[in-house]
Amino acid sequence: MPTVCESGTLYVIATPIGNLEDITLRALRILKTVDLIVAEDTRKTRKLLSHYGIKRPMLSYREENKEKQGKKILELLKKGKNVAIVSDAGTPCISDPGVHLVNLSFQMGIKIVPLPGPSALITALSVCGLPIQPFVFLGFLPQRPNRRKKLLLRLKETPYAIVFYDSPYRFKKTLEILAEIFPQREIVIARELTKFHEEIVRGKTIELWPQWREREVKGEITVIVAGKAKSVTD
């Protein structure tokens, strides 16, 4: 295991998933003092920083440029600069390219400090009211419907709760697939969490699918599917 070198620190900072007040005092303090803020979409992060009067250099770090930008960031860290990495919203390195940078930092012996905070995953689990211990987290499902279906079919018999993120552009097709595979299973749909149009709905998939089929869906969605109970037949 690499020893920690005399370098800067990589701060992994959770930021609000919607409501800008959902940020810790510690996160604000660190964001004001680091030498660089790394963000997946600097435009979104700049809105948060502007709200709190924070002006620090920023660098875009996305799936498409993570190799190139990762080298730049590591060089700065090795020179003793402190860097903060944030997600578009929520906790970094969960379904975003930040995990690549953290992995590289571990390999180089760079100090990594997590600053906990908002997460759509944990926020949705806290209000679902379903048995969630244990649960399996899938991140974002595959884009192609047939791959989504194959993945969910493999989990049909699991007793674990199934949690995943989904895009508003794909959600209705996903819900149709869920209604086919898990017709009598309880699910929770958590949309626009902590935002003005926050919506948390729970019910059986066979009942929710007709309700959502004709409506317009906006905002990213977190879905929780109850695990298969011994008394449940799908």
C-alpha positions in Angstrom: 0.0 0.0 0.0 1.5 3.4 -1.0 2.6 5.6 1.8 1.1 9.1 2.0 3.4 11.6 0.4 4.0 15.3 1.3 1.5 16.6 -1.1 -1.7 18.6 -1.2 -5.0 17.1 -0.1 -7.9 16.0 -2.3 -11.2 16.9 -0.7 -14.2 14.9 -1.8 -17.1 17.3 -1.1 -20.8 16.6 -1.2 -22.9 19.5 -2.5 -26.7 20.1 -2.6 -28.9 17.9 -4.8 -31.4 20.7 -5.1 -31.9 23.1 -2.2 -28.7 25.2 -2.0 -29.1 25.4 1.8 -28.2 21.7 2.1 -24.5 22.3 2.4 -22.4 22.0 5.5 -20.4 24.8 7.1 -17.3 22.7 6.7 -17.9 22.3 3.0 -18.2 26.0 2.5 -15.0 26.6 4.5 -13.0 24.2 2.4 -14.4 25.4 -0.9 -13.3 29.0 0.0 -9.7 27.9 0.7 -8.7 25.2 -1.8 -6.4 26.1 -4.7 -8.7 24.4 -7.3 -12.3 23.1 -7.5 -12.8 20.2 -9.9 -16.4 19.8 -11.2 -18.1 17.6 -13.7 -20.1 20.6 -15.0 -18.5 23.9 -14.0 -21.6 25.8 -15.0 -23.7 24.1 -12.4 -21.1 24.3 -9.7 -20.5 28.0 -10.4 -24.2 28.7 -9.5 -23.6 27.2 -6.1 -20.3 29.0 -5.6 -21.8 32.3 -6.7 -24.7 31.9 -4.2 -22.2 31.8 -1.4 -19.8 34.3 -2.8 -17.0 31.8 -3.5 -14.5 32.6 -6.2 -11.9 29.9 -6.8 -10.2 28.5 -10.0 -12.2 25.7 -11.5 -11.5 22.8 -13.8 -13.9 20.6 -15.7 -13.5 16.8 -15.1 -15.8 14.6 -17.1 -15.9 11.0 -18.3 -14.6 12.3 -21.7 -11.5 14.1 -20.4 -10.8 12.3 -17.1 -7.4 10.9 -18.4 -6.0 14.2 -19.5 -7.4 16.3 -16.7 -6.5 13.7 -14.1 -2.8 14.1 -14.9 -3.1 17.8 -14.5 -4.9 17.5 -11.1 -2.4 15.0 -9.8 0.6 17.2 -10.7 -1.0 20.0 -8.7 -1.6 17.8 -5.8 2.0 16.5 -5.9 3.2 20.1 -5.8 1.3 20.7 -2.6 -1.9 22.3 -3.9 -5.2 21.5 -2.3 -8.0 20.3 -4.6 -11.7 19.9 -4.0 -13.8 17.6 -6.3 -17.5 18.0 -6.4 -20.3 16.3 -8.3 -23.0 18.1 -10.4 -25.1 17.4 -7.3 -24.8 15.2 -4.3 -21.9 13.1 -3.2 -19.0 12.7 -5.7 -17.8 9.3 -7.0 -21.2 7.8 -6.9 -22.2 7.3 -10.5 -19.8 10.0 -11.8 -16.2 10.0 -13.0 -14.8 11.2 -9.7 -14.0 7.7 -8.7 -11.2 7.6 -11.3 -9.4 10.6 -9.7 -9.8 9.2 -6.2 -8.3 5.9 -7.4 -5.3 7.6 -8.9 -4.8 9.6 -5.8 -4.8 6.5 -3.7 -2.2 5.0 -6.0 0.0 8.1 -5.6 -0.3 8.2 -1.9 -2.1 11.5 -1.9 -4.2 12.4 1.2 -7.9 12.1 0.6 -10.5 13.7 2.9 -14.2 13.1 2.5 -16.7 15.8 3.4 -20.1 14.0 3.8 -23.4 15.6 2.9 -26.4 15.3 0.5 -26.9 12.1 -1.6 -30.0 11.3 -3.7 -29.5 7.6 -2.9 -29.5 8.0 0.9 -32.2 10.8 0.8 -34.6 8.5 -1.1 -33.9 5.5 1.1 -34.6 7.5 4.2 -38.2 8.2 3.2 -39.1 5.0 1.3 -40.5 3.1 4.3 -39.5 -0.2 2.7 -37.2 -2.9 4.1 -33.8 -1.7 2.8 -31.3 -3.8 4.7 -29.5 -5.0 2.7 -30.0 -3.2 -0.7 -28.2 -3.3 -4.0 -27.4 0.0 -5.8 -27.2 -0.1 -9.6 -26.3 3.6 -10.3 -27.8 4.5 -13.7 -29.3 1.7 -15.6 -28.1 0.9 -19.2 -29.4 3.2 -21.9 -30.8 0.5 -24.1 -34.1 -0.9 -23.0 -33.2 -4.5 -23.7 -30.1 -4.2 -21.5 -32.1 -2.6 -18.8 -34.6 -5.5 -18.9 -31.9 -8.1 -18.8 -30.2 -6.5 -15.8 -33.5 -6.3 -13.9 -34.5 -9.8 -14.8 -31.3 -11.1 -13.2 -32.4 -9.4 -9.9 -36.0 -10.6 -10.0 -35.5 -13.2 -7.2 -33.2 -11.2 -5.0 -34.5 -10.5 -1.5 -32.5 -7.2 -1.5 -34.1 -3.9 -2.2 -33.0 -2.6 -5.7 -32.1 1.1 -6.0 -31.1 3.0 -9.1 -31.1 6.4 -10.8 -32.9 7.1 -14.0 -33.2 9.9 -16.6 -36.6 11.6 -17.2 -36.1 10.7 -20.9 -35.9 7.0 -20.2 -38.0 6.6 -17.0 -41.4 5.7 -18.6 -39.8 2.9 -20.5 -38.1 1.8 -17.3 -41.4 1.8 -15.4 -43.0 -0.2 -18.2 -40.2 -2.8 -17.8 -40.6 -2.8 -14.0 -44.4 -3.3 -14.4 -43.7 -6.4 -16.5 -41.0 -7.9 -14.3 -42.3 -6.8 -10.8 -46.0 -6.2 -11.3 -47.0 -6.7 -7.6 -43.8 -5.3 -6.1 -43.9 -2.1 -4.0 -41.7 0.6 -5.5 -40.8 4.2 -4.6 -40.3 6.9 -7.2 -38.4 9.9 -5.8 -38.2 12.8 -8.2 -36.6 16.3 -7.9 -35.5 15.6 -4.3 -35.2 18.8 -2.2 -36.3 20.9 -5.1 -39.5 23.0 -5.4 -41.3 20.2 -7.4 -40.2 17.4 -5.2 -42.3 14.3 -5.6 -42.2 11.0 -3.6 -44.6 8.3 -4.7 -45.0 4.8 -3.5 -47.2 1.9 -4.8 -47.2 -1.3 -6.8 -45.7 -1.0 -10.2 -48.8 -2.4 -11.9 -50.7 0.5 -10.4 -48.2 3.3 -11.0 -47.4 2.5 -14.6 -50.8 3.6 -16.0 -50.6 6.8 -13.9 -47.2 7.8 -15.2 -47.6 6.5 -18.8 -49.2 9.7 -20.1 -47.6 12.3 -18.0 -44.5 14.5 -18.7 -41.6 13.5 -16.6 -38.9 16.0 -15.5 -35.9 15.9 -13.3 -33.6 13.0 -12.4 -35.3 10.2 -10.5 -34.3 7.7 -7.8 -36.2 4.4 -7.8 -36.4 1.9 -5.0 -37.9 -1.6 -5.7 -38.7 -3.7 -2.7 -36.8 -7.0 -2.5 -38.7 -10.2 -3.0 -40.4 -11.4 0.2 -41.2 -15.1 0.8 -44.9 -14.2 0.8 -44.8 -12.2 -2.4 -45.4 -13.8 -5.8 -44.5 -11.6 -8.8 
